[in-house]
Amino acid sequence: MIEKIKSFLEGLDEHYQAPYRSALTKSYQEENDFFMLMAFAESLGVQNPASFYTMELLPFLLEEFHAWHKRMGMQHSLIEHFGCC
């Protein structure tokens, strides 16, 4: 009985989320791109008043950096000391 209820709730959740999935995904991607821009702003030559705090995040964001700069239209990494391509 519990499995049927779980299955029903998952189906109900899917029913309500499916029409908005692409819009939510696009919104999440835009927010993530803006966050990456803010995190790497100092490295790209843009002054960032919060660079002290974003510097601590850079090691955690390096894995996403390559996909981000490709998505932003930069063919190669603009950071001189970090070549991801």
Chimera marker file (.cmm) of the C-alpha trace (Angstrom):
<marker_set name="trace">
<marker id="1" x="0.000" y="0.000" z="0.000" r="1" g="1" b="0" radius="0.5"/>
<marker id="2" x="2.822" y="2.376" z="0.867" r="1" g="1" b="0" radius="0.5"/>
<marker id="3" x="4.485" y="1.676" z="-2.474" r="1" g="1" b="0" radius="0.5"/>
<marker id="4" x="1.272" y="2.551" z="-4.313" r="1" g="1" b="0" radius="0.5"/>
<marker id="5" x="1.001" y="5.822" z="-2.433" r="1" g="1" b="0" radius="0.5"/>
<marker id="6" x="4.650" y="6.641" z="-3.189" r="1" g="1" b="0" radius="0.5"/>
<marker id="7" x="4.097" y="5.800" z="-6.850" r="1" g="1" b="0" radius="0.5"/>
<marker id="8" x="0.972" y="7.954" z="-6.952" r="1" g="1" b="0" radius="0.5"/>
<marker id="9" x="2.765" y="10.891" z="-5.333" r="1" g="1" b="0" radius="0.5"/>
<marker id="10" x="5.674" y="10.575" z="-7.759" r="1" g="1" b="0" radius="0.5"/>
<marker id="11" x="3.233" y="10.523" z="-10.689" r="1" g="1" b="0" radius="0.5"/>
<marker id="12" x="1.390" y="13.520" z="-9.295" r="1" g="1" b="0" radius="0.5"/>
<marker id="13" x="4.657" y="15.377" z="-8.813" r="1" g="1" b="0" radius="0.5"/>
<marker id="14" x="5.697" y="14.545" z="-12.382" r="1" g="1" b="0" radius="0.5"/>
<marker id="15" x="2.312" y="15.663" z="-13.704" r="1" g="1" b="0" radius="0.5"/>
<marker id="16" x="2.620" y="19.120" z="-12.162" r="1" g="1" b="0" radius="0.5"/>
<marker id="17" x="6.345" y="19.649" z="-12.834" r="1" g="1" b="0" radius="0.5"/>
<marker id="18" x="6.536" y="18.380" z="-16.423" r="1" g="1" b="0" radius="0.5"/>
<marker id="19" x="5.026" y="21.470" z="-18.138" r="1" g="1" b="0" radius="0.5"/>
<marker id="20" x="7.430" y="23.800" z="-16.325" r="1" g="1" b="0" radius="0.5"/>
<marker id="21" x="10.548" y="21.668" z="-16.438" r="1" g="1" b="0" radius="0.5"/>
<marker id="22" x="12.190" y="23.435" z="-19.375" r="1" g="1" b="0" radius="0.5"/>
<marker id="23" x="11.445" y="26.893" z="-17.958" r="1" g="1" b="0" radius="0.5"/>
<marker id="24" x="12.776" y="25.896" z="-14.542" r="1" g="1" b="0" radius="0.5"/>
<marker id="25" x="15.870" y="24.339" z="-16.085" r="1" g="1" b="0" radius="0.5"/>
<marker id="26" x="16.533" y="27.468" z="-18.142" r="1" g="1" b="0" radius="0.5"/>
<marker id="27" x="16.060" y="29.697" z="-15.100" r="1" g="1" b="0" radius="0.5"/>
<marker id="28" x="18.407" y="27.530" z="-13.051" r="1" g="1" b="0" radius="0.5"/>
<marker id="29" x="21.002" y="27.640" z="-15.867" r="1" g="1" b="0" radius="0.5"/>
<marker id="30" x="20.818" y="31.439" z="-16.072" r="1" g="1" b="0" radius="0.5"/>
<marker id="31" x="21.254" y="31.791" z="-12.324" r="1" g="1" b="0" radius="0.5"/>
<marker id="32" x="24.165" y="29.365" z="-12.399" r="1" g="1" b="0" radius="0.5"/>
<marker id="33" x="25.801" y="31.263" z="-15.280" r="1" g="1" b="0" radius="0.5"/>
<marker id="34" x="25.461" y="34.558" z="-13.410" r="1" g="1" b="0" radius="0.5"/>
<marker id="35" x="26.920" y="32.981" z="-10.292" r="1" g="1" b="0" radius="0.5"/>
<marker id="36" x="29.882" y="31.682" z="-12.297" r="1" g="1" b="0" radius="0.5"/>
<marker id="37" x="30.373" y="35.156" z="-13.785" r="1" g="1" b="0" radius="0.5"/>
<marker id="38" x="30.417" y="36.674" z="-10.303" r="1" g="1" b="0" radius="0.5"/>
<marker id="39" x="32.788" y="34.020" z="-9.019" r="1" g="1" b="0" radius="0.5"/>
<marker id="40" x="35.272" y="34.427" z="-11.885" r="1" g="1" b="0" radius="0.5"/>
<marker id="41" x="34.782" y="38.183" z="-12.390" r="1" g="1" b="0" radius="0.5"/>
<marker id="42" x="38.083" y="39.130" z="-10.783" r="1" g="1" b="0" radius="0.5"/>
<marker id="43" x="39.922" y="36.616" z="-12.969" r="1" g="1" b="0" radius="0.5"/>
<marker id="44" x="38.278" y="38.076" z="-16.071" r="1" g="1" b="0" radius="0.5"/>
<marker id="45" x="39.328" y="41.634" z="-15.201" r="1" g="1" b="0" radius="0.5"/>
<marker id="46" x="36.055" y="42.854" z="-13.739" r="1" g="1" b="0" radius="0.5"/>
<marker id="47" x="36.226" y="44.345" z="-10.271" r="1" g="1" b="0" radius="0.5"/>
<marker id="48" x="34.226" y="42.354" z="-7.805" r="1" g="1" b="0" radius="0.5"/>
<marker id="49" x="33.634" y="43.737" z="-4.319" r="1" g="1" b="0" radius="0.5"/>
<marker id="50" x="32.932" y="40.225" z="-3.060" r="1" g="1" b="0" radius="0.5"/>
<marker id="51" x="36.079" y="38.680" z="-4.517" r="1" g="1" b="0" radius="0.5"/>
<marker id="52" x="37.380" y="37.808" z="-1.059" r="1" g="1" b="0" radius="0.5"/>
<marker id="53" x="34.431" y="35.484" z="-0.598" r="1" g="1" b="0" radius="0.5"/>
<marker id="54" x="34.299" y="34.129" z="-4.134" r="1" g="1" b="0" radius="0.5"/>
<marker id="55" x="38.009" y="33.224" z="-4.093" r="1" g="1" b="0" radius="0.5"/>
<marker id="56" x="37.192" y="30.514" z="-1.583" r="1" g="1" b="0" radius="0.5"/>
<marker id="57" x="34.669" y="28.996" z="-4.013" r="1" g="1" b="0" radius="0.5"/>
<marker id="58" x="36.959" y="28.772" z="-7.044" r="1" g="1" b="0" radius="0.5"/>
<marker id="59" x="38.411" y="25.326" z="-6.304" r="1" g="1" b="0" radius="0.5"/>
<marker id="60" x="34.886" y="23.934" z="-6.096" r="1" g="1" b="0" radius="0.5"/>
<marker id="61" x="33.811" y="25.594" z="-9.355" r="1" g="1" b="0" radius="0.5"/>
<marker id="62" x="36.772" y="24.635" z="-11.517" r="1" g="1" b="0" radius="0.5"/>
<marker id="63" x="35.084" y="21.466" z="-12.724" r="1" g="1" b="0" radius="0.5"/>
<marker id="64" x="32.191" y="23.529" z="-14.122" r="1" g="1" b="0" radius="0.5"/>
<marker id="65" x="34.433" y="26.283" z="-15.520" r="1" g="1" b="0" radius="0.5"/>
<marker id="66" x="35.099" y="24.668" z="-18.910" r="1" g="1" b="0" radius="0.5"/>
<marker id="67" x="31.401" y="24.044" z="-19.651" r="1" g="1" b="0" radius="0.5"/>
<marker id="68" x="30.572" y="27.577" z="-18.505" r="1" g="1" b="0" radius="0.5"/>
<marker id="69" x="33.078" y="29.434" z="-20.687" r="1" g="1" b="0" radius="0.5"/>
<marker id="70" x="32.070" y="27.315" z="-23.700" r="1" g="1" b="0" radius="0.5"/>
<marker id="71" x="28.412" y="28.138" z="-23.031" r="1" g="1" b="0" radius="0.5"/>
<marker id="72" x="29.285" y="31.845" z="-22.772" r="1" g="1" b="0" radius="0.5"/>
<marker id="73" x="30.856" y="31.771" z="-26.232" r="1" g="1" b="0" radius="0.5"/>
<marker id="74" x="34.499" y="31.856" z="-25.151" r="1" g="1" b="0" radius="0.5"/>
<marker id="75" x="36.372" y="29.275" z="-27.192" r="1" g="1" b="0" radius="0.5"/>
<marker id="76" x="39.364" y="29.201" z="-24.844" r="1" g="1" b="0" radius="0.5"/>
<marker id="77" x="39.804" y="29.967" z="-21.203" r="1" g="1" b="0" radius="0.5"/>
<marker id="78" x="40.461" y="33.674" z="-20.607" r="1" g="1" b="0" radius="0.5"/>
<marker id="79" x="42.289" y="32.979" z="-17.401" r="1" g="1" b="0" radius="0.5"/>
<marker id="80" x="45.977" y="32.919" z="-18.237" r="1" g="1" b="0" radius="0.5"/>
<marker id="81" x="47.172" y="30.726" z="-15.417" r="1" g="1" b="0" radius="0.5"/>
<marker id="82" x="44.358" y="28.233" z="-15.791" r="1" g="1" b="0" radius="0.5"/>
<marker id="83" x="44.158" y="26.343" z="-19.037" r="1" g="1" b="0" radius="0.5"/>
<marker id="84" x="41.227" y="24.008" z="-19.038" r="1" g="1" b="0" radius="0.5"/>
<marker id="85" x="41.017" y="23.452" z="-22.795" r="1" g="1" b="0" radius="0.5"/>
<link id1="1" id2="2" r="1" g="1" b="0" radius="0.2"/>
<link id1="2" id2="3" r="1" g="1" b="0" radius="0.2"/>
<link id1="3" id2="4" r="1" g="1" b="0" radius="0.2"/>
<link id1="4" id2="5" r="1" g="1" b="0" radius="0.2"/>
<link id1="5" id2="6" r="1" g="1" b="0" radius="0.2"/>
<link id1="6" id2="7" r="1" g="1" b="0" radius="0.2"/>
<link id1="7" id2="8" r="1" g="1" b="0" radius="0.2"/>
<link id1="8" id2="9" r="1" g="1" b="0" radius="0.2"/>
<link id1="9" id2="10" r="1" g="1" b="0" radius="0.2"/>
<link id1="10" id2="11" r="1" g="1" b="0" radius="0.2"/>
<link id1="11" id2="12" r="1" g="1" b="0" radius="0.2"/>
<link id1="12" id2="13" r="1" g="1" b="0" radius="0.2"/>
<link id1="13" id2="14" r="1" g="1" b="0" radius="0.2"/>
<link id1="14" id2="15" r="1" g="1" b="0" radius="0.2"/>
<link id1="15" id2="16" r="1" g="1" b="0" radius="0.2"/>
<link id1="16" id2="17" r="1" g="1" b="0" radius="0.2"/>
<link id1="17" id2="18" r="1" g="1" b="0" radius="0.2"/>
<link id1="18" id2="19" r="1" g="1" b="0" radius="0.2"/>
<link id1="19" id2="20" r="1" g="1" b="0" radius="0.2"/>
<link id1="20" id2="21" r="1" g="1" b="0" radius="0.2"/>
<link id1="21" id2="22" r="1" g="1" b="0" radius="0.2"/>
<link id1="22" id2="23" r="1" g="1" b="0" radius="0.2"/>
<link id1="23" id2="24" r="1" g="1" b="0" radius="0.2"/>
<link id1="24" id2="25" r="1" g="1" b="0" radius="0.2"/>
<link id1="25" id2="26" r="1" g="1" b="0" radius="0.2"/>
<link id1="26" id2="27" r="1" g="1" b="0" radius="0.2"/>
<link id1="27" id2="28" r="1" g="1" b="0" radius="0.2"/>
<link id1="28" id2="29" r="1" g="1" b="0" radius="0.2"/>
<link id1="29" id2="30" r="1" g="1" b="0" radius="0.2"/>
<link id1="30" id2="31" r="1" g="1" b="0" radius="0.2"/>
<link id1="31" id2="32" r="1" g="1" b="0" radius="0.2"/>
<link id1="32" id2="33" r="1" g="1" b="0" radius="0.2"/>
<link id1="33" id2="34" r="1" g="1" b="0" radius="0.2"/>
<link id1="34" id2="35" r="1" g="1" b="0" radius="0.2"/>
<link id1="35" id2="36" r="1" g="1" b="0" radius="0.2"/>
<link id1="36" id2="37" r="1" g="1" b="0" radius="0.2"/>
<link id1="37" id2="38" r="1" g="1" b="0" radius="0.2"/>
<link id1="38" id2="39" r="1" g="1" b="0" radius="0.2"/>
<link id1="39" id2="40" r="1" g="1" b="0" radius="0.2"/>
<link id1="40" id2="41" r="1" g="1" b="0" radius="0.2"/>
<link id1="41" id2="42" r="1" g="1" b="0" radius="0.2"/>
<link id1="42" id2="43" r="1" g="1" b="0" radius="0.2"/>
<link id1="43" id2="44" r="1" g="1" b="0" radius="0.2"/>
<link id1="44" id2="45" r="1" g="1" b="0" radius="0.2"/>
<link id1="45" id2="46" r="1" g="1" b="0" radius="0.2"/>
<link id1="46" id2="47" r="1" g="1" b="0" radius="0.2"/>
<link id1="47" id2="48" r="1" g="1" b="0" radius="0.2"/>
<link id1="48" id2="49" r="1" g="1" b="0" radius="0.2"/>
<link id1="49" id2="50" r="1" g="1" b="0" radius="0.2"/>
<link id1="50" id2="51" r="1" g="1" b="0" radius="0.2"/>
<link id1="51" id2="52" r="1" g="1" b="0" radius="0.2"/>
<link id1="52" id2="53" r="1" g="1" b="0" radius="0.2"/>
<link id1="53" id2="54" r="1" g="1" b="0" radius="0.2"/>
<link id1="54" id2="55" r="1" g="1" b="0" radius="0.2"/>
<link id1="55" id2="56" r="1" g="1" b="0" radius="0.2"/>
<link id1="56" id2="57" r="1" g="1" b="0" radius="0.2"/>
<link id1="57" id2="58" r="1" g="1" b="0" radius="0.2"/>
<link id1="58" id2="59" r="1" g="1" b="0" radius="0.2"/>
<link id1="59" id2="60" r="1" g="1" b="0" radius="0.2"/>
<link id1="60" id2="61" r="1" g="1" b="0" radius="0.2"/>
<link id1="61" id2="62" r="1" g="1" b="0" radius="0.2"/>
<link id1="62" id2="63" r="1" g="1" b="0" radius="0.2"/>
<link id1="63" id2="64" r="1" g="1" b="0" radius="0.2"/>
<link id1="64" id2="65" r="1" g="1" b="0" radius="0.2"/>
<link id1="65" id2="66" r="1" g="1" b="0" radius="0.2"/>
<link id1="66" id2="67" r="1" g="1" b="0" radius="0.2"/>
<link id1="67" id2="68" r="1" g="1" b="0" radius="0.2"/>
<link id1="68" id2="69" r="1" g="1" b="0" radius="0.2"/>
<link id1="69" id2="70" r="1" g="1" b="0" radius="0.2"/>
<link id1="70" id2="71" r="1" g="1" b="0" radius="0.2"/>
<link id1="71" id2="72" r="1" g="1" b="0" radius="0.2"/>
<link id1="72" id2="73" r="1" g="1" b="0" radius="0.2"/>
<link id1="73" id2="74" r="1" g="1" b="0" radius="0.2"/>
<link id1="74" id2="75" r="1" g="1" b="0" radius="0.2"/>
<link id1="75" id2="76" r="1" g="1" b="0" radius="0.2"/>
<link id1="76" id2="77" r="1" g="1" b="0" radius="0.2"/>
<link id1="77" id2="78" r="1" g="1" b="0" radius="0.2"/>
<link id1="78" id2="79" r="1" g="1" b="0" radius="0.2"/>
<link id1="79" id2="80" r="1" g="1" b="0" radius="0.2"/>
<link id1="80" id2="81" r="1" g="1" b="0" radius="0.2"/>
<link id1="81" id2="82" r="1" g="1" b="0" radius="0.2"/>
<link id1="82" id2="83" r="1" g="1" b="0" radius="0.2"/>
<link id1="83" id2="84" r="1" g="1" b="0" radius="0.2"/>
<link id1="84" id2="85" r="1" g="1" b="0" radius="0.2"/>
</marker_set>
